Amino acid sequence: MLIAANTPFGMYLTSVTHSMVLRDVITGLVKSLAFATIIVHVGCLEGFRVRGGPDAVGRSATSAVVKATFLVILADVAFTTLFYLTGAH
C-alpha cells in the first residue's frame, strides 16, 4: 500500500512513530478531557433550565451549542497560553 508521494506504508508508519512525542499525546488528552467536560456541563445546565414546549428545547439546544463553542475556544486559548509559557509546546 502506498501513501502520498509513493511512500510505502511501512516507511510512513515508521516516520509517524518517530515524530510523535509523548508530551504532545498527553497535552492532547488533557485538552480533550477539558473540552468534553465543558461541553457536558453546558449541555446539562441548559437542559435543566428548559421550561416550555418543544420550541424551548430548540432554543436551549442552540444556546448550549453557542455557549459550549465559545467556552471551548476560550479554554483552548488558555491551554495554548499555559503550554507556551511552561515550555510544553
Phi and psi restraints in degrees (range 20) as a CNS / XPLOR table:
assign (resid 1 and name C) (resid 2 and name N)
       (resid 2 and name CA) (resid 2 and name C) 1.0 -110.3 20.0 2
assign (resid 2 and name N) (resid 2 and name CA)
       (resid 2 and name C) (resid 3 and name N) 1.0 140.2 20.0 2
assign (resid 2 and name C) (resid 3 and name N)
       (resid 3 and name CA) (resid 3 and name C) 1.0 -100.6 20.0 2
assign (resid 3 and name N) (resid 3 and name CA)
       (resid 3 and name C) (resid 4 and name N) 1.0 -169.7 20.0 2
assign (resid 3 and name C) (resid 4 and name N)
       (resid 4 and name CA) (resid 4 and name C) 1.0 -53.1 20.0 2
assign (resid 4 and name N) (resid 4 and name CA)
       (resid 4 and name C) (resid 5 and name N) 1.0 147.1 20.0 2
assign (resid 4 and name C) (resid 5 and name N)
       (resid 5 and name CA) (resid 5 and name C) 1.0 59.6 20.0 2
assign (resid 5 and name N) (resid 5 and name CA)
       (resid 5 and name C) (resid 6 and name N) 1.0 32.1 20.0 2
assign (resid 5 and name C) (resid 6 and name N)
       (resid 6 and name CA) (resid 6 and name C) 1.0 56.7 20.0 2
assign (resid 6 and name N) (resid 6 and name CA)
       (resid 6 and name C) (resid 7 and name N) 1.0 35.6 20.0 2
assign (resid 6 and name C) (resid 7 and name N)
       (resid 7 and name CA) (resid 7 and name C) 1.0 -88.2 20.0 2
assign (resid 7 and name N) (resid 7 and name CA)
       (resid 7 and name C) (resid 8 and name N) 1.0 127.1 20.0 2
assign (resid 7 and name C) (resid 8 and name N)
       (resid 8 and name CA) (resid 8 and name C) 1.0 -62.3 20.0 2
assign (resid 8 and name N) (resid 8 and name CA)
       (resid 8 and name C) (resid 9 and name N) 1.0 148.8 20.0 2
assign (resid 8 and name C) (resid 9 and name N)
       (resid 9 and name CA) (resid 9 and name C) 1.0 -59.5 20.0 2
assign (resid 9 and name N) (resid 9 and name CA)
       (resid 9 and name C) (resid 10 and name N) 1.0 -40.2 20.0 2
assign (resid 9 and name C) (resid 10 and name N)
       (resid 10 and name CA) (resid 10 and name C) 1.0 -61.4 20.0 2
assign (resid 10 and name N) (resid 10 and name CA)
       (resid 10 and name C) (resid 11 and name N) 1.0 -42.0 20.0 2
assign (resid 10 and name C) (resid 11 and name N)
       (resid 11 and name CA) (resid 11 and name C) 1.0 -66.9 20.0 2
assign (resid 11 and name N) (resid 11 and name CA)
       (resid 11 and name C) (resid 12 and name N) 1.0 -40.7 20.0 2
assign (resid 11 and name C) (resid 12 and name N)
       (resid 12 and name CA) (resid 12 and name C) 1.0 -60.6 20.0 2
assign (resid 12 and name N) (resid 12 and name CA)
       (resid 12 and name C) (resid 13 and name N) 1.0 -48.0 20.0 2
assign (resid 12 and name C) (resid 13 and name N)
       (resid 13 and name CA) (resid 13 and name C) 1.0 -62.3 20.0 2
assign (resid 13 and name N) (resid 13 and name CA)
       (resid 13 and name C) (resid 14 and name N) 1.0 -40.9 20.0 2
assign (resid 13 and name C) (resid 14 and name N)
       (resid 14 and name CA) (resid 14 and name C) 1.0 -62.8 20.0 2
assign (resid 14 and name N) (resid 14 and name CA)
       (resid 14 and name C) (resid 15 and name N) 1.0 -42.6 20.0 2
assign (resid 14 and name C) (resid 15 and name N)
       (resid 15 and name CA) (resid 15 and name C) 1.0 -64.0 20.0 2
assign (resid 15 and name N) (resid 15 and name CA)
       (resid 15 and name C) (resid 16 and name N) 1.0 -41.3 20.0 2
assign (resid 15 and name C) (resid 16 and name N)
       (resid 16 and name CA) (resid 16 and name C) 1.0 -65.4 20.0 2
assign (resid 16 and name N) (resid 16 and name CA)
       (resid 16 and name C) (resid 17 and name N) 1.0 -45.3 20.0 2
assign (resid 16 and name C) (resid 17 and name N)
       (resid 17 and name CA) (resid 17 and name C) 1.0 -67.2 20.0 2
assign (resid 17 and name N) (resid 17 and name CA)
       (resid 17 and name C) (resid 18 and name N) 1.0 -31.2 20.0 2
assign (resid 17 and name C) (resid 18 and name N)
       (resid 18 and name CA) (resid 18 and name C) 1.0 -76.2 20.0 2
assign (resid 18 and name N) (resid 18 and name CA)
       (resid 18 and name C) (resid 19 and name N) 1.0 -25.7 20.0 2
assign (resid 18 and name C) (resid 19 and name N)
       (resid 19 and name CA) (resid 19 and name C) 1.0 -89.2 20.0 2
assign (resid 19 and name N) (resid 19 and name CA)
       (resid 19 and name C) (resid 20 and name N) 1.0 -13.5 20.0 2
assign (resid 19 and name C) (resid 20 and name N)
       (resid 20 and name CA) (resid 20 and name C) 1.0 -77.1 20.0 2
assign (resid 20 and name N) (resid 20 and name CA)
       (resid 20 and name C) (resid 21 and name N) 1.0 139.4 20.0 2
assign (resid 20 and name C) (resid 21 and name N)
       (resid 21 and name CA) (resid 21 and name C) 1.0 -118.6 20.0 2
assign (resid 21 and name N) (resid 21 and name CA)
       (resid 21 and name C) (resid 22 and name N) 1.0 137.3 20.0 2
assign (resid 21 and name C) (resid 22 and name N)
       (resid 22 and name CA) (resid 22 and name C) 1.0 -57.8 20.0 2
assign (resid 22 and name N) (resid 22 and name CA)
       (resid 22 and name C) (resid 23 and name N) 1.0 -36.1 20.0 2
assign (resid 22 and name C) (resid 23 and name N)
       (resid 23 and name CA) (resid 23 and name C) 1.0 -58.7 20.0 2
assign (resid 23 and name N) (resid 23 and name CA)
       (resid 23 and name C) (resid 24 and name N) 1.0 -40.3 20.0 2
assign (resid 23 and name C) (resid 24 and name N)
       (resid 24 and name CA) (resid 24 and name C) 1.0 -66.0 20.0 2
assign (resid 24 and name N) (resid 24 and name CA)
       (resid 24 and name C) (resid 25 and name N) 1.0 -39.4 20.0 2
assign (resid 24 and name C) (resid 25 and name N)
       (resid 25 and name CA) (resid 25 and name C) 1.0 -65.8 20.0 2
assign (resid 25 and name N) (resid 25 and name CA)
       (resid 25 and name C) (resid 26 and name N) 1.0 -44.3 20.0 2
assign (resid 25 and name C) (resid 26 and name N)
       (resid 26 and name CA) (resid 26 and name C) 1.0 -65.7 20.0 2
assign (resid 26 and name N) (resid 26 and name CA)
       (resid 26 and name C) (resid 27 and name N) 1.0 -45.4 20.0 2
assign (resid 26 and name C) (resid 27 and name N)
       (resid 27 and name CA) (resid 27 and name C) 1.0 -63.8 20.0 2
assign (resid 27 and name N) (resid 27 and name CA)
       (resid 27 and name C) (resid 28 and name N) 1.0 -36.2 20.0 2
assign (resid 27 and name C) (resid 28 and name N)
       (resid 28 and name CA) (resid 28 and name C) 1.0 -64.3 20.0 2
assign (resid 28 and name N) (resid 28 and name CA)
       (resid 28 and name C) (resid 29 and name N) 1.0 -40.5 20.0 2
assign (resid 28 and name C) (resid 29 and name N)
       (resid 29 and name CA) (resid 29 and name C) 1.0 -67.7 20.0 2
assign (resid 29 and name N) (resid 29 and name CA)
       (resid 29 and name C) (resid 30 and name N) 1.0 -39.6 20.0 2
assign (resid 29 and name C) (resid 30 and name N)
       (resid 30 and name CA) (resid 30 and name C) 1.0 -63.9 20.0 2
assign (resid 30 and name N) (resid 30 and name CA)
       (resid 30 and name C) (resid 31 and name N) 1.0 -45.8 20.0 2
assign (resid 30 and name C) (resid 31 and name N)
       (resid 31 and name CA) (resid 31 and name C) 1.0 -64.0 20.0 2
assign (resid 31 and name N) (resid 31 and name CA)
       (resid 31 and name C) (resid 32 and name N) 1.0 -42.8 20.0 2
assign (resid 31 and name C) (resid 32 and name N)
       (resid 32 and name CA) (resid 32 and name C) 1.0 -65.7 20.0 2
assign (resid 32 and name N) (resid 32 and name CA)
       (resid 32 and name C) (resid 33 and name N) 1.0 -35.7 20.0 2
assign (resid 32 and name C) (resid 33 and name N)
       (resid 33 and name CA) (resid 33 and name C) 1.0 -65.6 20.0 2
assign (resid 33 and name N) (resid 33 and name CA)
       (resid 33 and name C) (resid 34 and name N) 1.0 -43.1 20.0 2
assign (resid 33 and name C) (resid 34 and name N)
       (resid 34 and name CA) (resid 34 and name C) 1.0 -64.0 20.0 2
assign (resid 34 and name N) (resid 34 and name CA)
       (resid 34 and name C) (resid 35 and name N) 1.0 -43.4 20.0 2
assign (resid 34 and name C) (resid 35 and name N)
       (resid 35 and name CA) (resid 35 and name C) 1.0 -64.0 20.0 2
assign (resid 35 and name N) (resid 35 and name CA)
       (resid 35 and name C) (resid 36 and name N) 1.0 -42.3 20.0 2
assign (resid 35 and name C) (resid 36 and name N)
       (resid 36 and name CA) (resid 36 and name C) 1.0 -62.9 20.0 2
assign (resid 36 and name N) (resid 36 and name CA)
       (resid 36 and name C) (resid 37 and name N) 1.0 -40.4 20.0 2
assign (resid 36 and name C) (resid 37 and name N)
       (resid 37 and name CA) (resid 37 and name C) 1.0 -63.4 20.0 2
assign (resid 37 and name N) (resid 37 and name CA)
       (resid 37 and name C) (resid 38 and name N) 1.0 -42.5 20.0 2
assign (resid 37 and name C) (resid 38 and name N)
       (resid 38 and name CA) (resid 38 and name C) 1.0 -61.3 20.0 2
assign (resid 38 and name N) (resid 38 and name CA)
       (resid 38 and name C) (resid 39 and name N) 1.0 -47.8 20.0 2
assign (resid 38 and name C) (resid 39 and name N)
       (resid 39 and name CA) (resid 39 and name C) 1.0 -62.0 20.0 2
assign (resid 39 and name N) (resid 39 and name CA)
       (resid 39 and name C) (resid 40 and name N) 1.0 -44.5 20.0 2
assign (resid 39 and name C) (resid 40 and name N)
       (resid 40 and name CA) (resid 40 and name C) 1.0 -64.3 20.0 2
assign (resid 40 and name N) (resid 40 and name CA)
       (resid 40 and name C) (resid 41 and name N) 1.0 -45.2 20.0 2
assign (resid 40 and name C) (resid 41 and name N)
       (resid 41 and name CA) (resid 41 and name C) 1.0 -66.0 20.0 2
assign (resid 41 and name N) (resid 41 and name CA)
       (resid 41 and name C) (resid 42 and name N) 1.0 -42.1 20.0 2
assign (resid 41 and name C) (resid 42 and name N)
       (resid 42 and name CA) (resid 42 and name C) 1.0 -65.1 20.0 2
assign (resid 42 and name N) (resid 42 and name CA)
       (resid 42 and name C) (resid 43 and name N) 1.0 -43.9 20.0 2
assign (resid 42 and name C) (resid 43 and name N)
       (resid 43 and name CA) (resid 43 and name C) 1.0 -61.6 20.0 2
assign (resid 43 and name N) (resid 43 and name CA)
       (resid 43 and name C) (resid 44 and name N) 1.0 -44.0 20.0 2
assign (resid 43 and name C) (resid 44 and name N)
       (resid 44 and name CA) (resid 44 and name C) 1.0 -66.0 20.0 2
assign (resid 44 and name N) (resid 44 and name CA)
       (resid 44 and name C) (resid 45 and name N) 1.0 -43.3 20.0 2
assign (resid 44 and name C) (resid 45 and name N)
       (resid 45 and name CA) (resid 45 and name C) 1.0 -61.4 20.0 2
assign (resid 45 and name N) (resid 45 and name CA)
       (resid 45 and name C) (resid 46 and name N) 1.0 -46.6 20.0 2
assign (resid 45 and name C) (resid 46 and name N)
       (resid 46 and name CA) (resid 46 and name C) 1.0 -66.5 20.0 2
assign (resid 46 and name N) (resid 46 and name CA)
       (resid 46 and name C) (resid 47 and name N) 1.0 -36.4 20.0 2
assign (resid 46 and name C) (resid 47 and name N)
       (resid 47 and name CA) (resid 47 and name C) 1.0 -65.6 20.0 2
assign (resid 47 and name N) (resid 47 and name CA)
       (resid 47 and name C) (resid 48 and name N) 1.0 -39.7 20.0 2
assign (resid 47 and name C) (resid 48 and name N)
       (resid 48 and name CA) (resid 48 and name C) 1.0 -71.7 20.0 2
assign (resid 48 and name N) (resid 48 and name CA)
       (resid 48 and name C) (resid 49 and name N) 1.0 -22.2 20.0 2
assign (resid 48 and name C) (resid 49 and name N)
       (resid 49 and name CA) (resid 49 and name C) 1.0 -86.2 20.0 2
assign (resid 49 and name N) (resid 49 and name CA)
       (resid 49 and name C) (resid 50 and name N) 1.0 -6.6 20.0 2
assign (resid 49 and name C) (resid 50 and name N)
       (resid 50 and name CA) (resid 50 and name C) 1.0 -66.5 20.0 2
assign (resid 50 and name N) (resid 50 and name CA)
       (resid 50 and name C) (resid 51 and name N) 1.0 129.5 20.0 2
assign (resid 50 and name C) (resid 51 and name N)
       (resid 51 and name CA) (resid 51 and name C) 1.0 -134.1 20.0 2
assign (resid 51 and name N) (resid 51 and name CA)
       (resid 51 and name C) (resid 52 and name N) 1.0 135.7 20.0 2
assign (resid 51 and name C) (resid 52 and name N)
       (resid 52 and name CA) (resid 52 and name C) 1.0 115.6 20.0 2
assign (resid 52 and name N) (resid 52 and name CA)
       (resid 52 and name C) (resid 53 and name N) 1.0 -161.0 20.0 2
assign (resid 52 and name C) (resid 53 and name N)
       (resid 53 and name CA) (resid 53 and name C) 1.0 -92.4 20.0 2
assign (resid 53 and name N) (resid 53 and name CA)
       (resid 53 and name C) (resid 54 and name N) 1.0 -159.9 20.0 2
assign (resid 53 and name C) (resid 54 and name N)
       (resid 54 and name CA) (resid 54 and name C) 1.0 -60.7 20.0 2
assign (resid 54 and name N) (resid 54 and name CA)
       (resid 54 and name C) (resid 55 and name N) 1.0 -31.4 20.0 2
assign (resid 54 and name C) (resid 55 and name N)
       (resid 55 and name CA) (resid 55 and name C) 1.0 -66.2 20.0 2
assign (resid 55 and name N) (resid 55 and name CA)
       (resid 55 and name C) (resid 56 and name N) 1.0 -32.1 20.0 2
assign (resid 55 and name C) (resid 56 and name N)
       (resid 56 and name CA) (resid 56 and name C) 1.0 -68.5 20.0 2
assign (resid 56 and name N) (resid 56 and name CA)
       (resid 56 and name C) (resid 57 and name N) 1.0 -33.1 20.0 2
assign (resid 56 and name C) (resid 57 and name N)
       (resid 57 and name CA) (resid 57 and name C) 1.0 -65.4 20.0 2
assign (resid 57 and name N) (resid 57 and name CA)
       (resid 57 and name C) (resid 58 and name N) 1.0 -41.5 20.0 2
assign (resid 57 and name C) (resid 58 and name N)
       (resid 58 and name CA) (resid 58 and name C) 1.0 -63.6 20.0 2
assign (resid 58 and name N) (resid 58 and name CA)
       (resid 58 and name C) (resid 59 and name N) 1.0 -44.4 20.0 2
assign (resid 58 and name C) (resid 59 and name N)
       (resid 59 and name CA) (resid 59 and name C) 1.0 -64.4 20.0 2
assign (resid 59 and name N) (resid 59 and name CA)
       (resid 59 and name C) (resid 60 and name N) 1.0 -40.1 20.0 2
assign (resid 59 and name C) (resid 60 and name N)
       (resid 60 and name CA) (resid 60 and name C) 1.0 -66.3 20.0 2
assign (resid 60 and name N) (resid 60 and name CA)
       (resid 60 and name C) (resid 61 and name N) 1.0 -40.0 20.0 2
assign (resid 60 and name C) (resid 61 and name N)
       (resid 61 and name CA) (resid 61 and name C) 1.0 -64.3 20.0 2
assign (resid 61 and name N) (resid 61 and name CA)
       (resid 61 and name C) (resid 62 and name N) 1.0 -42.8 20.0 2
assign (resid 61 and name C) (resid 62 and name N)
       (resid 62 and name CA) (resid 62 and name C) 1.0 -62.0 20.0 2
assign (resid 62 and name N) (resid 62 and name CA)
       (resid 62 and name C) (resid 63 and name N) 1.0 -43.1 20.0 2
assign (resid 62 and name C) (resid 63 and name N)
       (resid 63 and name CA) (resid 63 and name C) 1.0 -62.2 20.0 2
assign (resid 63 and name N) (resid 63 and name CA)
       (resid 63 and name C) (resid 64 and name N) 1.0 -41.2 20.0 2
assign (resid 63 and name C) (resid 64 and name N)
       (resid 64 and name CA) (resid 64 and name C) 1.0 -63.4 20.0 2
assign (resid 64 and name N) (resid 64 and name CA)
       (resid 64 and name C) (resid 65 and name N) 1.0 -42.6 20.0 2
assign (resid 64 and name C) (resid 65 and name N)
       (resid 65 and name CA) (resid 65 and name C) 1.0 -64.6 20.0 2
assign (resid 65 and name N) (resid 65 and name CA)
       (resid 65 and name C) (resid 66 and name N) 1.0 -44.5 20.0 2
assign (resid 65 and name C) (resid 66 and name N)
       (resid 66 and name CA) (resid 66 and name C) 1.0 -64.2 20.0 2
assign (resid 66 and name N) (resid 66 and name CA)
       (resid 66 and name C) (resid 67 and name N) 1.0 -47.2 20.0 2
assign (resid 66 and name C) (resid 67 and name N)
       (resid 67 and name CA) (resid 67 and name C) 1.0 -64.4 20.0 2
assign (resid 67 and name N) (resid 67 and name CA)
       (resid 67 and name C) (resid 68 and name N) 1.0 -44.3 20.0 2
assign (resid 67 and name C) (resid 68 and name N)
       (resid 68 and name CA) (resid 68 and name C) 1.0 -64.3 20.0 2
assign (resid 68 and name N) (resid 68 and name CA)
       (resid 68 and name C) (resid 69 and name N) 1.0 -42.0 20.0 2
assign (resid 68 and name C) (resid 69 and name N)
       (resid 69 and name CA) (resid 69 and name C) 1.0 -61.3 20.0 2
assign (resid 69 and name N) (resid 69 and name CA)
       (resid 69 and name C) (resid 70 and name N) 1.0 -46.4 20.0 2
assign (resid 69 and name C) (resid 70 and name N)
       (resid 70 and name CA) (resid 70 and name C) 1.0 -61.3 20.0 2
assign (resid 70 and name N) (resid 70 and name CA)
       (resid 70 and name C) (resid 71 and name N) 1.0 -44.9 20.0 2
assign (resid 70 and name C) (resid 71 and name N)
       (resid 71 and name CA) (resid 71 and name C) 1.0 -68.6 20.0 2
assign (resid 71 and name N) (resid 71 and name CA)
       (resid 71 and name C) (resid 72 and name N) 1.0 -34.8 20.0 2
assign (resid 71 and name C) (resid 72 and name N)
       (resid 72 and name CA) (resid 72 and name C) 1.0 -66.1 20.0 2
assign (resid 72 and name N) (resid 72 and name CA)
       (resid 72 and name C) (resid 73 and name N) 1.0 -40.6 20.0 2
assign (resid 72 and name C) (resid 73 and name N)
       (resid 73 and name CA) (resid 73 and name C) 1.0 -63.7 20.0 2
assign (resid 73 and name N) (resid 73 and name CA)
       (resid 73 and name C) (resid 74 and name N) 1.0 -43.6 20.0 2
assign (resid 73 and name C) (resid 74 and name N)
       (resid 74 and name CA) (resid 74 and name C) 1.0 -62.2 20.0 2
assign (resid 74 and name N) (resid 74 and name CA)
       (resid 74 and name C) (resid 75 and name N) 1.0 -41.9 20.0 2
assign (resid 74 and name C) (resid 75 and name N)
       (resid 75 and name CA) (resid 75 and name C) 1.0 -64.9 20.0 2
assign (resid 75 and name N) (resid 75 and name CA)
       (resid 75 and name C) (resid 76 and name N) 1.0 -38.5 20.0 2
assign (resid 75 and name C) (resid 76 and name N)
       (resid 76 and name CA) (resid 76 and name C) 1.0 -64.4 20.0 2
assign (resid 76 and name N) (resid 76 and name CA)
       (resid 76 and name C) (resid 77 and name N) 1.0 -40.2 20.0 2
assign (resid 76 and name C) (resid 77 and name N)
       (resid 77 and name CA) (resid 77 and name C) 1.0 -62.6 20.0 2
assign (resid 77 and name N) (resid 77 and name CA)
       (resid 77 and name C) (resid 78 and name N) 1.0 -43.5 20.0 2
assign (resid 77 and name C) (resid 78 and name N)
       (resid 78 and name CA) (resid 78 and name C) 1.0 -63.4 20.0 2
assign (resid 78 and name N) (resid 78 and name CA)
       (resid 78 and name C) (resid 79 and name N) 1.0 -44.1 20.0 2
assign (resid 78 and name C) (resid 79 and name N)
       (resid 79 and name CA) (resid 79 and name C) 1.0 -64.2 20.0 2
assign (resid 79 and name N) (resid 79 and name CA)
       (resid 79 and name C) (resid 80 and name N) 1.0 -42.1 20.0 2
assign (resid 79 and name C) (resid 80 and name N)
       (resid 80 and name CA) (resid 80 and name C) 1.0 -61.7 20.0 2
assign (resid 80 and name N) (resid 80 and name CA)
       (resid 80 and name C) (resid 81 and name N) 1.0 -43.7 20.0 2
assign (resid 80 and name C) (resid 81 and name N)
       (resid 81 and name CA) (resid 81 and name C) 1.0 -63.0 20.0 2
assign (resid 81 and name N) (resid 81 and name CA)
       (resid 81 and name C) (resid 82 and name N) 1.0 -46.3 20.0 2
assign (resid 81 and name C) (resid 82 and name N)
       (resid 82 and name CA) (resid 82 and name C) 1.0 -60.9 20.0 2
assign (resid 82 and name N) (resid 82 and name CA)
       (resid 82 and name C) (resid 83 and name N) 1.0 -48.1 20.0 2
assign (resid 82 and name C) (resid 83 and name N)
       (resid 83 and name CA) (resid 83 and name C) 1.0 -66.4 20.0 2
assign (resid 83 and name N) (resid 83 and name CA)
       (resid 83 and name C) (resid 84 and name N) 1.0 -34.2 20.0 2
assign (resid 83 and name C) (resid 84 and name N)
       (resid 84 and name CA) (resid 84 and name C) 1.0 -69.4 20.0 2
assign (resid 84 and name N) (resid 84 and name CA)
       (resid 84 and name C) (resid 85 and name N) 1.0 -44.8 20.0 2
assign (resid 84 and name C) (resid 85 and name N)
       (resid 85 and name CA) (resid 85 and name C) 1.0 -70.1 20.0 2
assign (resid 85 and name N) (resid 85 and name CA)
       (resid 85 and name C) (resid 86 and name N) 1.0 -28.9 20.0 2
assign (resid 85 and name C) (resid 86 and name N)
       (resid 86 and name CA) (resid 86 and name C) 1.0 -90.4 20.0 2
assign (resid 86 and name N) (resid 86 and name CA)
       (resid 86 and name C) (resid 87 and name N) 1.0 -1.8 20.0 2
assign (resid 86 and name C) (resid 87 and name N)
       (resid 87 and name CA) (resid 87 and name C) 1.0 80.4 20.0 2
assign (resid 87 and name N) (resid 87 and name CA)
       (resid 87 and name C) (resid 88 and name N) 1.0 15.1 20.0 2
assign (resid 87 and name C) (resid 88 and name N)
       (resid 88 and name CA) (resid 88 and name C) 1.0 -96.0 20.0 2
assign (resid 88 and name N) (resid 88 and name CA)
       (resid 88 and name C) (resid 89 and name N) 1.0 33.7 20.0 2
